[in-house]
Amino acid sequence: MDFYATLGPSCATREVLLQMFRQGMTGARLNLSHVGLAGCAPMLEEFHAAARAAGVTPKLVIDLQGPEERVGRLEEPLLLKENQTVRLGEEIPVSRRVLQLLAPGDKIALDDSALLLEVEHPGQCRVLQGGTLYSRKSLAVLGKSTNAPALTPEDLQNLDQAAQFGVTGLLQPFVRGREDIQEVRKALSARNLSQIRIMAKIENRQGLDKLEEILKAADEICIARGDLGNAIPLWELPGIQKRIASACKMAVKPFCLSTQLLWSMQSRPVPTRAEVCDIFNGVLDGASGLMLTGETAIGKYPDRAMEFLVKTAKTAG
């Protein structure tokens, strides 16, 4: 079974990474939404050095940008207050694709649904759920999808450097159907990287609707519960997770669970009972991989989080 940590400031040193390998970590996820592979070179050097010291041949999975829409660059963080009116394209920079998609009444989730806007008329929104917005945070028009390409120019640049940094797999975000996977596989083949495994992230309704064809096209499935929980009513998420897991088992396709497995451990040294039960049940449902995100990237206890992840999973296995 694979146990992934997300690389970040909290686990950027060789000492911490070595301890995580000793706790049972088998690989790492590198989020390339905001930075390229070359910019992560020092951290990746520490990662591979720690793996050698631990006697582990690690998996390194890069999480691409893909077709996800994001807020553009802000001159400074923007405070959005409830019932405030804001203009898209001016106060909040967004792509032309998003502007063309919008209609009155549409809801726009920002920063993984930390903030929520409602479209009043083209280019103008009212803040339903406020907070501070930062540059390059995620943007989703709930219930709608843009026609963005499967791979961004930055994604292609990162694939150019994948072999150099020891990449073994990639997470393709917001997969909408087999065409997205085919586009990624073509890009890998053109770079003689056919050995890199494609993990399709199921995190929108299109992915759910096209699950059968995605199962056939991808090497592995990632049930990405963060954005998936934004795309559907949250109370439906457990049942949807079970349905995807069952479909993967029927297709003999490995799948990985990610997002908030041990979320409380970003700030606490011990997880909640609900979290360990969630991990246990995920393994019983057939998960072949478990992936920590903020718990190891920015959390206070990255090595302890990995310890609880591995030990809990093994009690179910």
Disulfide bonds with the S-S distance in Angstrom:
none
